[in-house]
Amino acid sequence: MLCLPAQPYSRPTVVTPELLRAARDMLPNPNNSITSIAKLLGVSAGTLHNHIPDLRKLREGGHARELTNDQRPSA
């Protein structure tokens, strides 16, 4: 008899809240392309598109929001 897993397999995510904050802070800068941001953060551009639903709005906004020290990504 064949035993199937209770849950279908899915890949674990590489996206963390810190990574998303870093990407969101870089997006409004017109000198940063989505591809270059993704490469810098070690993910694909598709990952950014999938995890940041308002990505296009952030690109068009042209201004980054100010982060407090506890919101900054750890080095």
All heavy atoms as TSV, in Angstrom:
chain	resi	resn	atom	element	x	y	z
A	1	MET	N	N	0.839	-1.171	0.000
A	1	MET	CA	C	0.000	0.000	0.000
A	1	MET	C	C	0.891	1.242	0.000
A	1	MET	O	O	1.876	1.309	0.708
A	1	MET	CB	C	-0.903	-0.025	1.231
A	1	MET	CG	C	-1.784	1.186	1.315
A	1	MET	SD	S	-2.883	1.141	2.728
A	1	MET	CE	C	-4.227	0.230	2.034
A	2	LEU	N	N	0.522	2.221	-0.801
A	2	LEU	CA	C	1.276	3.465	-0.937
A	2	LEU	C	C	0.807	4.481	0.099
A	2	LEU	O	O	-0.383	4.759	0.224
A	2	LEU	CB	C	1.082	4.039	-2.342
A	2	LEU	CG	C	1.778	5.338	-2.649
A	2	LEU	CD1	C	3.294	5.153	-2.589
A	2	LEU	CD2	C	1.366	5.854	-4.003
A	3	CYS	N	N	1.756	5.028	0.863
A	3	CYS	CA	C	1.425	6.049	1.858
A	3	CYS	C	C	1.778	7.418	1.290
A	3	CYS	O	O	2.906	7.650	0.875
A	3	CYS	CB	C	2.206	5.823	3.148
A	3	CYS	SG	S	1.696	4.340	4.014
A	4	LEU	N	N	0.835	8.317	1.279
A	4	LEU	CA	C	1.052	9.670	0.799
A	4	LEU	C	C	1.189	10.617	1.984
A	4	LEU	O	O	0.552	10.414	3.021
A	4	LEU	CB	C	-0.102	10.121	-0.085
A	4	LEU	CG	C	-0.300	9.312	-1.368
A	4	LEU	CD1	C	-1.548	9.785	-2.085
A	4	LEU	CD2	C	0.907	9.432	-2.260
A	5	PRO	N	N	2.018	11.645	1.851
A	5	PRO	CA	C	2.142	12.598	2.945
A	5	PRO	C	C	0.829	13.340	3.181
A	5	PRO	O	O	0.041	13.542	2.261
A	5	PRO	CB	C	3.239	13.556	2.480
A	5	PRO	CG	C	3.326	13.368	1.012
A	5	PRO	CD	C	2.835	11.983	0.708
A	6	ALA	N	N	0.602	13.729	4.420
A	6	ALA	CA	C	-0.631	14.444	4.763
A	6	ALA	C	C	-0.686	15.813	4.090
A	6	ALA	O	O	-1.740	16.280	3.700
A	6	ALA	CB	C	-0.735	14.597	6.276
A	7	GLN	N	N	0.456	16.462	3.971
A	7	GLN	CA	C	0.537	17.772	3.335
A	7	GLN	C	C	1.367	17.657	2.064
A	7	GLN	O	O	2.379	16.973	2.051
A	7	GLN	CB	C	1.230	18.772	4.269
A	7	GLN	CG	C	0.476	19.065	5.541
A	7	GLN	CD	C	-0.736	19.929	5.273
A	7	GLN	OE1	O	-0.729	20.757	4.382
A	7	GLN	NE2	N	-1.785	19.720	6.043
A	8	PRO	N	N	0.960	18.341	0.997
A	8	PRO	CA	C	1.811	18.343	-0.198
A	8	PRO	C	C	3.112	19.077	0.105
A	8	PRO	O	O	3.153	19.991	0.929
A	8	PRO	CB	C	0.989	19.086	-1.248
A	8	PRO	CG	C	-0.073	19.793	-0.494
A	8	PRO	CD	C	-0.245	19.103	0.823
A	9	TYR	N	N	4.176	18.664	-0.529
A	9	TYR	CA	C	5.485	19.265	-0.305
A	9	TYR	C	C	5.526	20.675	-0.876
A	9	TYR	O	O	5.054	20.929	-1.974
A	9	TYR	CB	C	6.579	18.434	-0.966
A	9	TYR	CG	C	7.931	19.074	-0.875
A	9	TYR	CD1	C	8.653	19.029	0.301
A	9	TYR	CD2	C	8.467	19.770	-1.952
A	9	TYR	CE1	C	9.889	19.634	0.411
A	9	TYR	CE2	C	9.701	20.387	-1.861
A	9	TYR	CZ	C	10.409	20.307	-0.677
A	9	TYR	OH	O	11.625	20.913	-0.575
A	10	SER	N	N	6.069	21.589	-0.119
A	10	SER	CA	C	6.330	22.930	-0.628
A	10	SER	C	C	7.704	23.363	-0.131
A	10	SER	O	O	8.128	22.965	0.945
A	10	SER	CB	C	5.252	23.924	-0.186
A	10	SER	OG	O	5.249	24.044	1.209
A	11	ARG	N	N	8.354	24.168	-0.936
A	11	ARG	CA	C	9.692	24.623	-0.570
A	11	ARG	C	C	9.618	25.618	0.574
A	11	ARG	O	O	8.726	26.451	0.610
A	11	ARG	CB	C	10.347	25.300	-1.770
A	11	ARG	CG	C	10.629	24.330	-2.900
A	11	ARG	CD	C	11.260	25.062	-4.035
A	11	ARG	NE	N	12.455	25.753	-3.555
A	11	ARG	CZ	C	13.515	26.012	-4.285
A	11	ARG	NH1	N	13.514	25.674	-5.537
A	11	ARG	NH2	N	14.547	26.637	-3.792
A	12	PRO	N	N	10.584	25.557	1.478
A	12	PRO	CA	C	10.613	26.570	2.541
A	12	PRO	C	C	10.958	27.936	1.946
A	12	PRO	O	O	11.696	28.035	0.973
A	12	PRO	CB	C	11.707	26.084	3.484
A	12	PRO	CG	C	12.501	25.097	2.714
A	12	PRO	CD	C	11.631	24.582	1.605
A	13	THR	N	N	10.428	28.978	2.527
A	13	THR	CA	C	10.667	30.316	1.997
A	13	THR	C	C	12.024	30.853	2.458
A	13	THR	O	O	12.476	30.535	3.555
A	13	THR	CB	C	9.546	31.286	2.406
A	13	THR	OG1	O	9.776	32.528	1.769
A	13	THR	CG2	C	9.480	31.493	3.903
A	14	VAL	N	N	12.642	31.636	1.609
A	14	VAL	CA	C	13.908	32.282	1.960
A	14	VAL	C	C	13.659	33.735	2.359
A	14	VAL	O	O	14.571	34.431	2.753
A	14	VAL	CB	C	14.919	32.246	0.791
A	14	VAL	CG1	C	15.300	30.827	0.452
A	14	VAL	CG2	C	14.375	32.971	-0.428
A	15	VAL	N	N	12.403	34.154	2.253
A	15	VAL	CA	C	12.057	35.541	2.513
A	15	VAL	C	C	11.813	35.740	4.003
A	15	VAL	O	O	11.039	35.021	4.623
A	15	VAL	CB	C	10.814	35.947	1.700
A	15	VAL	CG1	C	10.402	37.361	2.011
A	15	VAL	CG2	C	11.094	35.789	0.224
A	16	THR	N	N	12.492	36.724	4.556
A	16	THR	CA	C	12.327	37.085	5.958
A	16	THR	C	C	11.740	38.496	6.034
A	16	THR	O	O	11.811	39.253	5.057
A	16	THR	CB	C	13.679	37.074	6.694
A	16	THR	OG1	O	14.526	38.075	6.103
A	16	THR	CG2	C	14.355	35.713	6.611
A	17	PRO	N	N	11.196	38.867	7.174
A	17	PRO	CA	C	10.695	40.248	7.311
A	17	PRO	C	C	11.803	41.283	7.080
A	17	PRO	O	O	11.558	42.340	6.494
A	17	PRO	CB	C	10.183	40.305	8.749
A	17	PRO	CG	C	9.842	38.888	9.087
A	17	PRO	CD	C	10.853	38.049	8.344
A	18	GLU	N	N	13.024	40.967	7.497
A	18	GLU	CA	C	14.147	41.896	7.303
A	18	GLU	C	C	14.460	42.068	5.821
A	18	GLU	O	O	14.727	43.167	5.350
A	18	GLU	CB	C	15.393	41.397	8.049
A	18	GLU	CG	C	15.266	41.427	9.550
A	18	GLU	CD	C	14.528	40.220	10.123
A	18	GLU	OE1	O	14.329	39.215	9.380
A	18	GLU	OE2	O	14.128	40.290	11.290
A	19	LEU	N	N	14.414	40.970	5.076
A	19	LEU	CA	C	14.676	41.032	3.640
A	19	LEU	C	C	13.605	41.876	2.950
A	19	LEU	O	O	13.921	42.712	2.106
A	19	LEU	CB	C	14.707	39.611	3.062
A	19	LEU	CG	C	15.094	39.527	1.593
A	19	LEU	CD1	C	16.078	38.392	1.392
A	19	LEU	CD2	C	13.877	39.331	0.736
A	20	LEU	N	N	12.358	41.682	3.323
A	20	LEU	CA	C	11.275	42.466	2.724
A	20	LEU	C	C	11.415	43.944	3.051
A	20	LEU	O	O	11.203	44.797	2.187
A	20	LEU	CB	C	9.913	41.949	3.195
A	20	LEU	CG	C	9.483	40.603	2.637
A	20	LEU	CD1	C	8.172	40.175	3.263
A	20	LEU	CD2	C	9.374	40.650	1.128
A	21	ARG	N	N	11.777	44.264	4.296
A	21	ARG	CA	C	11.978	45.675	4.671
A	21	ARG	C	C	13.108	46.293	3.860
A	21	ARG	O	O	12.999	47.415	3.370
A	21	ARG	CB	C	12.273	45.793	6.164
A	21	ARG	CG	C	11.035	45.899	7.010
A	21	ARG	CD	C	11.359	46.368	8.411
A	21	ARG	NE	N	12.098	45.383	9.180
A	21	ARG	CZ	C	11.550	44.395	9.868
A	21	ARG	NH1	N	10.240	44.266	9.886
A	21	ARG	NH2	N	12.290	43.562	10.546
A	22	ALA	N	N	14.206	45.539	3.708
A	22	ALA	CA	C	15.338	46.060	2.937
A	22	ALA	C	C	14.925	46.312	1.490
A	22	ALA	O	O	15.253	47.351	0.912
A	22	ALA	CB	C	16.506	45.083	3.006
A	23	ALA	N	N	14.207	45.380	0.891
A	23	ALA	CA	C	13.761	45.543	-0.493
A	23	ALA	C	C	12.827	46.746	-0.618
A	23	ALA	O	O	12.981	47.561	-1.530
A	23	ALA	CB	C	13.062	44.277	-0.975
A	24	ARG	N	N	11.881	46.872	0.305
A	24	ARG	CA	C	10.937	47.993	0.264
A	24	ARG	C	C	11.653	49.336	0.384
A	24	ARG	O	O	11.241	50.324	-0.212
A	24	ARG	CB	C	9.908	47.868	1.381
A	24	ARG	CG	C	8.876	46.824	1.124
A	24	ARG	CD	C	7.898	46.755	2.304
A	24	ARG	NE	N	6.810	45.855	2.001
A	24	ARG	CZ	C	5.720	46.198	1.322
A	24	ARG	NH1	N	5.579	47.419	0.886
A	24	ARG	NH2	N	4.780	45.331	1.078
A	25	ASP	N	N	12.713	49.376	1.161
A	25	ASP	CA	C	13.449	50.630	1.328
A	25	ASP	C	C	14.265	50.990	0.086
A	25	ASP	O	O	14.502	52.164	-0.170
A	25	ASP	CB	C	14.366	50.549	2.545
A	25	ASP	CG	C	13.585	50.520	3.835
A	25	ASP	OD1	O	12.435	51.017	3.848
A	25	ASP	OD2	O	14.106	50.005	4.830
A	26	MET	N	N	14.690	49.992	-0.680
A	26	MET	CA	C	15.491	50.252	-1.885
A	26	MET	C	C	14.638	50.518	-3.107
A	26	MET	O	O	15.089	51.173	-4.051
A	26	MET	CB	C	16.417	49.066	-2.157
A	26	MET	CG	C	17.555	48.946	-1.169
A	26	MET	SD	S	18.706	47.651	-1.639
A	26	MET	CE	C	18.032	46.290	-0.712
A	27	LEU	N	N	13.409	50.035	-3.129
A	27	LEU	CA	C	12.560	50.141	-4.321
A	27	LEU	C	C	12.287	51.563	-4.797
A	27	LEU	O	O	12.305	51.811	-5.999
A	27	LEU	CB	C	11.243	49.396	-4.099
A	27	LEU	CG	C	11.354	47.883	-4.231
A	27	LEU	CD1	C	10.115	47.206	-3.664
A	27	LEU	CD2	C	11.557	47.499	-5.682
A	28	PRO	N	N	12.031	52.531	-3.923
A	28	PRO	CA	C	11.716	53.871	-4.426
A	28	PRO	C	C	12.876	54.572	-5.136
A	28	PRO	O	O	12.653	55.509	-5.890
A	28	PRO	CB	C	11.323	54.648	-3.167
A	28	PRO	CG	C	10.907	53.604	-2.192
A	28	PRO	CD	C	11.782	52.430	-2.490
A	29	ASN	N	N	14.092	54.130	-4.922
A	29	ASN	CA	C	15.251	54.755	-5.562
A	29	ASN	C	C	15.289	54.344	-7.037
A	29	ASN	O	O	15.468	53.179	-7.349
A	29	ASN	CB	C	16.533	54.320	-4.852
A	29	ASN	CG	C	17.766	54.987	-5.410
A	29	ASN	OD1	O	17.773	55.501	-6.519
A	29	ASN	ND2	N	18.819	54.978	-4.626
A	30	PRO	N	N	15.146	55.292	-7.966
A	30	PRO	CA	C	15.127	54.944	-9.390
A	30	PRO	C	C	16.455	54.376	-9.904
A	30	PRO	O	O	16.498	53.780	-10.974
A	30	PRO	CB	C	14.788	56.269	-10.082
A	30	PRO	CG	C	15.116	57.321	-9.103
A	30	PRO	CD	C	14.993	56.721	-7.740
A	31	ASN	N	N	17.530	54.542	-9.142
A	31	ASN	CA	C	18.820	53.975	-9.551
A	31	ASN	C	C	18.921	52.491	-9.261
A	31	ASN	O	O	19.845	51.829	-9.730
A	31	ASN	CB	C	19.968	54.708	-8.848
A	31	ASN	CG	C	20.044	56.158	-9.266
A	31	ASN	OD1	O	19.794	56.496	-10.418
A	31	ASN	ND2	N	20.360	57.022	-8.326
A	32	ASN	N	N	17.998	51.949	-8.465
A	32	ASN	CA	C	17.997	50.522	-8.136
A	32	ASN	C	C	16.948	49.811	-8.972
A	32	ASN	O	O	15.766	50.086	-8.842
A	32	ASN	CB	C	17.655	50.309	-6.656
A	32	ASN	CG	C	18.668	50.897	-5.717
A	32	ASN	OD1	O	19.835	51.023	-6.054
A	32	ASN	ND2	N	18.228	51.263	-4.533
A	33	SER	N	N	17.382	48.876	-9.807
A	33	SER	CA	C	16.411	48.078	-10.555
A	33	SER	C	C	15.919	46.947	-9.661
A	33	SER	O	O	16.579	46.570	-8.681
A	33	SER	CB	C	17.050	47.495	-11.816
A	33	SER	OG	O	17.993	46.501	-11.472
A	34	ILE	N	N	14.766	46.412	-9.984
A	34	ILE	CA	C	14.229	45.287	-9.220
A	34	ILE	C	C	15.199	44.110	-9.286
A	34	ILE	O	O	15.459	43.445	-8.291
A	34	ILE	CB	C	12.832	44.906	-9.742
A	34	ILE	CG1	C	11.865	46.052	-9.452
A	34	ILE	CG2	C	12.344	43.604	-9.118
A	34	ILE	CD1	C	10.517	45.921	-10.094
A	35	THR	N	N	15.778	43.894	-10.456
A	35	THR	CA	C	16.738	42.798	-10.622
A	35	THR	C	C	17.970	43.010	-9.761
A	35	THR	O	O	18.453	42.072	-9.115
A	35	THR	CB	C	17.137	42.675	-12.111
A	35	THR	OG1	O	15.950	42.487	-12.887
A	35	THR	CG2	C	18.086	41.516	-12.325
A	36	SER	N	N	18.491	44.240	-9.711
A	36	SER	CA	C	19.695	44.486	-8.912
A	36	SER	C	C	19.401	44.375	-7.413
A	36	SER	O	O	20.234	43.880	-6.650
A	36	SER	CB	C	20.302	45.852	-9.238
A	36	SER	OG	O	19.458	46.896	-8.819
A	37	ILE	N	N	18.218	44.796	-6.990
A	37	ILE	CA	C	17.834	44.654	-5.591
A	37	ILE	C	C	17.743	43.172	-5.228
A	37	ILE	O	O	18.264	42.734	-4.202
A	37	ILE	CB	C	16.494	45.360	-5.313
A	37	ILE	CG1	C	16.656	46.875	-5.467
A	37	ILE	CG2	C	15.954	45.007	-3.928
A	37	ILE	CD1	C	15.343	47.634	-5.471
A	38	ALA	N	N	17.090	42.408	-6.093
A	38	ALA	CA	C	16.950	40.972	-5.850
A	38	ALA	C	C	18.316	40.297	-5.769
A	38	ALA	O	O	18.570	39.491	-4.864
A	38	ALA	CB	C	16.104	40.339	-6.948
A	39	LYS	N	N	19.193	40.640	-6.685
A	39	LYS	CA	C	20.535	40.034	-6.695
A	39	LYS	C	C	21.296	40.385	-5.415
A	39	LYS	O	O	21.932	39.528	-4.806
A	39	LYS	CB	C	21.302	40.516	-7.923
A	39	LYS	CG	C	22.610	39.823	-8.136
A	39	LYS	CD	C	23.231	40.242	-9.458
A	39	LYS	CE	C	24.513	39.478	-9.695
A	39	LYS	NZ	N	25.093	39.801	-10.996
A	40	LEU	N	N	21.211	41.631	-4.999
A	40	LEU	CA	C	21.880	42.073	-3.779
A	40	LEU	C	C	21.363	41.309	-2.556
A	40	LEU	O	O	22.137	40.953	-1.664
A	40	LEU	CB	C	21.656	43.576	-3.584
A	40	LEU	CG	C	22.250	44.194	-2.330
A	40	LEU	CD1	C	23.774	44.226	-2.433
A	40	LEU	CD2	C	21.718	45.589	-2.133
A	41	LEU	N	N	20.064	41.027	-2.538
A	41	LEU	CA	C	19.459	40.335	-1.403
A	41	LEU	C	C	19.511	38.815	-1.525
A	41	LEU	O	O	19.102	38.108	-0.610
A	41	LEU	CB	C	18.008	40.797	-1.243
A	41	LEU	CG	C	17.836	42.282	-0.911
A	41	LEU	CD1	C	16.362	42.651	-0.920
A	41	LEU	CD2	C	18.477	42.618	0.417
A	42	GLY	N	N	19.983	38.312	-2.656
A	42	GLY	CA	C	20.135	36.865	-2.826
A	42	GLY	C	C	18.853	36.127	-3.160
A	42	GLY	O	O	18.707	34.946	-2.839
A	43	VAL	N	N	17.915	36.827	-3.797
A	43	VAL	CA	C	16.665	36.196	-4.224
A	43	VAL	C	C	16.430	36.543	-5.690
A	43	VAL	O	O	17.160	37.343	-6.274
A	43	VAL	CB	C	15.458	36.669	-3.361
A	43	VAL	CG1	C	15.640	36.256	-1.912
A	43	VAL	CG2	C	15.243	38.164	-3.475
A	44	SER	N	N	15.394	35.969	-6.276
A	44	SER	CA	C	15.080	36.296	-7.670
A	44	SER	C	C	14.129	37.488	-7.721
A	44	SER	O	O	13.445	37.810	-6.742
A	44	SER	CB	C	14.426	35.092	-8.363
A	44	SER	OG	O	13.117	34.897	-7.861
A	45	ALA	N	N	14.076	38.128	-8.869
A	45	ALA	CA	C	13.138	39.242	-9.056
A	45	ALA	C	C	11.708	38.747	-8.889
A	45	ALA	O	O	10.857	39.448	-8.335
A	45	ALA	CB	C	13.347	39.876	-10.428
A	46	GLY	N	N	11.436	37.534	-9.334
A	46	GLY	CA	C	10.103	36.940	-9.170
A	46	GLY	C	C	9.713	36.797	-7.712
A	46	GLY	O	O	8.549	36.968	-7.346
A	47	THR	N	N	10.689	36.495	-6.860
A	47	THR	CA	C	10.425	36.391	-5.428
A	47	THR	C	C	9.960	37.732	-4.890
A	47	THR	O	O	9.008	37.804	-4.104
A	47	THR	CB	C	11.677	35.906	-4.672
A	47	THR	OG1	O	12.000	34.590	-5.125
A	47	THR	CG2	C	11.469	35.896	-3.177
A	48	LEU	N	N	10.620	38.807	-5.308
A	48	LEU	CA	C	10.185	40.134	-4.861
A	48	LEU	C	C	8.773	40.434	-5.349
A	48	LEU	O	O	7.946	40.945	-4.594
A	48	LEU	CB	C	11.154	41.215	-5.344
A	48	LEU	CG	C	12.561	41.170	-4.756
A	48	LEU	CD1	C	13.385	42.333	-5.280
A	48	LEU	CD2	C	12.531	41.178	-3.246
A	49	HIS	N	N	8.491	40.111	-6.606
A	49	HIS	CA	C	7.151	40.344	-7.154
A	49	HIS	C	C	6.105	39.539	-6.385
A	49	HIS	O	O	5.003	40.027	-6.132
A	49	HIS	CB	C	7.090	39.975	-8.635
A	49	HIS	CG	C	7.693	40.995	-9.534
A	49	HIS	ND1	N	7.042	42.154	-9.886
A	49	HIS	CD2	C	8.902	41.047	-10.144
A	49	HIS	CE1	C	7.821	42.871	-10.680
A	49	HIS	NE2	N	8.956	42.221	-10.848
A	50	ASN	N	N	6.446	38.309	-6.000
A	50	ASN	CA	C	5.487	37.447	-5.290
A	50	ASN	C	C	5.235	37.889	-3.853
A	50	ASN	O	O	4.146	37.693	-3.331
A	50	ASN	CB	C	5.971	36.004	-5.279
A	50	ASN	CG	C	5.903	35.365	-6.640
A	50	ASN	OD1	O	5.127	35.774	-7.490
A	50	ASN	ND2	N	6.730	34.362	-6.864
A	51	HIS	N	N	6.223	38.460	-3.200
A	51	HIS	CA	C	6.118	38.769	-1.782
A	51	HIS	C	C	5.845	40.238	-1.473
A	51	HIS	O	O	5.593	40.576	-0.322
A	51	HIS	CB	C	7.384	38.320	-1.045
A	51	HIS	CG	C	7.495	36.832	-0.959
A	51	HIS	ND1	N	6.888	36.107	0.040
A	51	HIS	CD2	C	8.113	35.932	-1.754
A	51	HIS	CE1	C	7.147	34.826	-0.137
A	51	HIS	NE2	N	7.878	34.700	-1.221
A	52	ILE	N	N	5.918	41.093	-2.479
A	52	ILE	CA	C	5.634	42.518	-2.267
A	52	ILE	C	C	4.527	42.907	-3.242
A	52	ILE	O	O	4.785	43.329	-4.365
A	52	ILE	CB	C	6.901	43.385	-2.478
A	52	ILE	CG1	C	8.034	42.887	-1.591
A	52	ILE	CG2	C	6.584	44.855	-2.218
A	52	ILE	CD1	C	9.348	43.607	-1.803
A	53	PRO	N	N	3.273	42.753	-2.817
A	53	PRO	CA	C	2.156	42.997	-3.729
A	53	PRO	C	C	2.085	44.429	-4.259
A	53	PRO	O	O	1.627	44.649	-5.372
A	53	PRO	CB	C	0.909	42.658	-2.909
A	53	PRO	CG	C	1.356	42.398	-1.527
A	53	PRO	CD	C	2.845	42.325	-1.505
A	54	ASP	N	N	2.562	45.400	-3.475
A	54	ASP	CA	C	2.503	46.796	-3.920
A	54	ASP	C	C	3.833	47.257	-4.518
A	54	ASP	O	O	4.157	48.435	-4.497
A	54	ASP	CB	C	2.071	47.712	-2.780
A	54	ASP	CG	C	2.977	47.608	-1.559
A	54	ASP	OD1	O	3.749	46.632	-1.467
A	54	ASP	OD2	O	2.909	48.487	-0.693
A	55	LEU	N	N	4.578	46.335	-5.091
A	55	LEU	CA	C	5.911	46.612	-5.634
A	55	LEU	C	C	5.883	47.746	-6.658
A	55	LEU	O	O	6.672	48.674	-6.571
A	55	LEU	CB	C	6.480	45.333	-6.264
A	55	LEU	CG	C	7.906	45.421	-6.751
A	55	LEU	CD1	C	8.663	44.174	-6.336
A	55	LEU	CD2	C	7.955	45.546	-8.252
A	56	ARG	N	N	4.966	47.708	-7.584
A	56	ARG	CA	C	4.902	48.761	-8.612
A	56	ARG	C	C	4.580	50.126	-7.997
A	56	ARG	O	O	5.126	51.135	-8.402
A	56	ARG	CB	C	3.885	48.403	-9.684
A	56	ARG	CG	C	4.321	47.213	-10.506
A	56	ARG	CD	C	3.587	47.170	-11.830
A	56	ARG	NE	N	3.793	45.904	-12.514
A	56	ARG	CZ	C	4.903	45.581	-13.158
A	56	ARG	NH1	N	5.902	46.411	-13.182
A	56	ARG	NH2	N	5.014	44.417	-13.759
A	57	LYS	N	N	3.710	50.132	-7.006
A	57	LYS	CA	C	3.366	51.390	-6.341
A	57	LYS	C	C	4.591	51.960	-5.620
A	57	LYS	O	O	4.830	53.159	-5.640
A	57	LYS	CB	C	2.235	51.146	-5.342
A	57	LYS	CG	C	1.525	52.398	-4.922
A	57	LYS	CD	C	0.443	52.150	-3.886
A	57	LYS	CE	C	-0.462	51.005	-4.235
A	57	LYS	NZ	N	-1.477	50.752	-3.206
A	58	LEU	N	N	5.381	51.101	-4.993
A	58	LEU	CA	C	6.594	51.554	-4.323
A	58	LEU	C	C	7.598	52.118	-5.322
A	58	LEU	O	O	8.283	53.091	-5.043
A	58	LEU	CB	C	7.235	50.406	-3.533
A	58	LEU	CG	C	6.499	49.966	-2.283
A	58	LEU	CD1	C	7.097	48.680	-1.750
A	58	LEU	CD2	C	6.559	51.054	-1.236
A	59	ARG	N	N	7.699	51.481	-6.485
A	59	ARG	CA	C	8.616	51.960	-7.527
A	59	ARG	C	C	8.211	53.349	-7.993
A	59	ARG	O	O	9.046	54.198	-8.257
A	59	ARG	CB	C	8.637	51.012	-8.731
A	59	ARG	CG	C	9.253	49.679	-8.492
A	59	ARG	CD	C	10.697	49.749	-8.152
A	59	ARG	NE	N	11.475	50.109	-9.325
A	59	ARG	CZ	C	12.746	50.445	-9.285
A	59	ARG	NH1	N	13.384	50.456	-8.159
A	59	ARG	NH2	N	13.401	50.764	-10.364
A	60	GLU	N	N	6.923	53.573	-8.120
A	60	GLU	CA	C	6.426	54.855	-8.626
A	60	GLU	C	C	6.415	55.928	-7.549
A	60	GLU	O	O	6.439	57.108	-7.853
A	60	GLU	CB	C	5.014	54.670	-9.183
A	60	GLU	CG	C	4.969	53.759	-10.384
A	60	GLU	CD	C	3.568	53.305	-10.739
A	60	GLU	OE1	O	2.615	53.689	-10.021
A	60	GLU	OE2	O	3.434	52.562	-11.715
A	61	GLY	N	N	6.391	55.513	-6.274
A	61	GLY	CA	C	6.289	56.456	-5.164
A	61	GLY	C	C	7.450	57.417	-5.087
A	61	GLY	O	O	7.283	58.594	-4.807
A	62	GLY	N	N	8.669	56.930	-5.306
A	62	GLY	CA	C	9.832	57.791	-5.327
A	62	GLY	C	C	10.324	58.261	-3.983
A	62	GLY	O	O	11.241	59.048	-3.904
A	63	HIS	N	N	9.737	57.786	-2.896
A	63	HIS	CA	C	10.258	58.173	-1.593
A	63	HIS	C	C	10.221	56.973	-0.654
A	63	HIS	O	O	9.254	56.244	-0.599
A	63	HIS	CB	C	9.489	59.345	-0.989
A	63	HIS	CG	C	8.029	59.089	-0.825
A	63	HIS	ND1	N	7.132	59.226	-1.849
A	63	HIS	CD2	C	7.312	58.682	0.244
A	63	HIS	CE1	C	5.929	58.927	-1.420
A	63	HIS	NE2	N	6.001	58.583	-0.155
A	64	ALA	N	N	11.313	56.777	0.051
A	64	ALA	CA	C	11.423	55.668	1.000
A	64	ALA	C	C	10.882	56.113	2.345
A	64	ALA	O	O	10.976	57.270	2.715
A	64	ALA	CB	C	12.878	55.241	1.130
A	65	ARG	N	N	10.359	55.167	3.070
A	65	ARG	CA	C	9.924	55.504	4.420
A	65	ARG	C	C	11.109	55.380	5.355
A	65	ARG	O	O	12.015	54.593	5.145
A	65	ARG	CB	C	8.777	54.600	4.849
A	65	ARG	CG	C	9.080	53.146	4.722
A	65	ARG	CD	C	7.828	52.310	4.959
A	65	ARG	NE	N	8.161	50.943	4.637
A	65	ARG	CZ	C	8.690	50.085	5.497
A	65	ARG	NH1	N	8.913	50.426	6.731
A	65	ARG	NH2	N	8.998	48.861	5.117
A	66	GLU	N	N	11.110	56.192	6.377
A	66	GLU	CA	C	12.214	56.206	7.337
A	66	GLU	C	C	12.071	55.034	8.290
A	66	GLU	O	O	10.991	54.743	8.783
A	66	GLU	CB	C	12.182	57.514	8.126
A	66	GLU	CG	C	13.396	57.728	8.984
A	66	GLU	CD	C	14.672	57.894	8.192
A	66	GLU	OE1	O	14.623	58.427	7.073
A	66	GLU	OE2	O	15.717	57.476	8.695
A	67	LEU	N	N	13.168	54.321	8.536
A	67	LEU	CA	C	13.164	53.188	9.456
A	67	LEU	C	C	13.743	53.588	10.800
A	67	LEU	O	O	14.687	54.362	10.865
A	67	LEU	CB	C	14.016	52.039	8.903
A	67	LEU	CG	C	13.490	51.313	7.691
A	67	LEU	CD1	C	14.475	50.228	7.285
A	67	LEU	CD2	C	12.147	50.687	7.955
A	68	THR	N	N	13.200	53.013	11.847
A	68	THR	CA	C	13.812	53.184	13.148
A	68	THR	C	C	14.909	52.132	13.276
A	68	THR	O	O	14.968	51.182	12.496
A	68	THR	CB	C	12.776	53.001	14.269
A	68	THR	OG1	O	12.250	51.687	14.188
A	68	THR	CG2	C	11.668	54.031	14.162
A	69	ASN	N	N	15.776	52.271	14.259
A	69	ASN	CA	C	16.890	51.343	14.412
A	69	ASN	C	C	16.429	49.898	14.589
A	69	ASN	O	O	17.085	48.984	14.108
A	69	ASN	CB	C	17.774	51.761	15.597
A	69	ASN	CG	C	18.634	52.934	15.254
A	69	ASN	OD1	O	18.932	53.170	14.095
A	69	ASN	ND2	N	19.035	53.691	16.263
A	70	ASP	N	N	15.312	49.663	15.278
A	70	ASP	CA	C	14.859	48.286	15.470
A	70	ASP	C	C	14.235	47.690	14.226
A	70	ASP	O	O	14.007	46.491	14.156
A	70	ASP	CB	C	13.883	48.202	16.651
A	70	ASP	CG	C	12.620	49.000	16.428
A	70	ASP	OD1	O	12.710	50.113	15.884
A	70	ASP	OD2	O	11.554	48.518	16.825
A	71	GLN	N	N	13.971	48.481	13.193
A	71	GLN	CA	C	13.414	47.972	11.939
A	71	GLN	C	C	14.494	47.694	10.898
A	71	GLN	O	O	14.221	47.060	9.903
A	71	GLN	CB	C	12.429	48.968	11.348
A	71	GLN	CG	C	11.163	49.136	12.144
A	71	GLN	CD	C	10.280	50.190	11.535
A	71	GLN	OE1	O	10.760	51.264	11.170
A	71	GLN	NE2	N	9.006	49.906	11.426
A	72	ARG	N	N	15.703	48.173	11.106
A	72	ARG	CA	C	16.754	47.993	10.107
A	72	ARG	C	C	17.190	46.532	10.039
A	72	ARG	O	O	17.269	45.870	11.059
A	72	ARG	CB	C	17.945	48.873	10.443
A	72	ARG	CG	C	17.593	50.343	10.358
A	72	ARG	CD	C	18.835	51.196	10.359
A	72	ARG	NE	N	18.478	52.597	10.474
A	72	ARG	CZ	C	18.070	53.351	9.478
A	72	ARG	NH1	N	17.963	52.868	8.286
A	72	ARG	NH2	N	17.771	54.613	9.667
A	73	PRO	N	N	17.490	46.018	8.823
A	73	PRO	CA	C	17.939	44.626	8.709
A	73	PRO	C	C	19.271	44.442	9.409
A	73	PRO	O	O	20.130	45.321	9.403
A	73	PRO	CB	C	18.066	44.396	7.208
A	73	PRO	CG	C	17.879	45.701	6.560
A	73	PRO	CD	C	17.400	46.695	7.561
A	74	SER	N	N	19.428	43.303	10.038
A	74	SER	CA	C	20.694	43.027	10.705
A	74	SER	C	C	21.758	42.655	9.683
A	74	SER	O	O	21.464	42.081	8.649
A	74	SER	CB	C	20.525	41.902	11.719
A	74	SER	OG	O	20.005	40.751	11.081
A	75	ALA	N	N	23.001	42.990	9.978
A	75	ALA	CA	C	24.099	42.746	9.036
A	75	ALA	C	C	24.612	41.339	9.115
A	75	ALA	O	O	24.353	40.560	9.921
A	75	ALA	CB	C	25.235	43.699	9.327
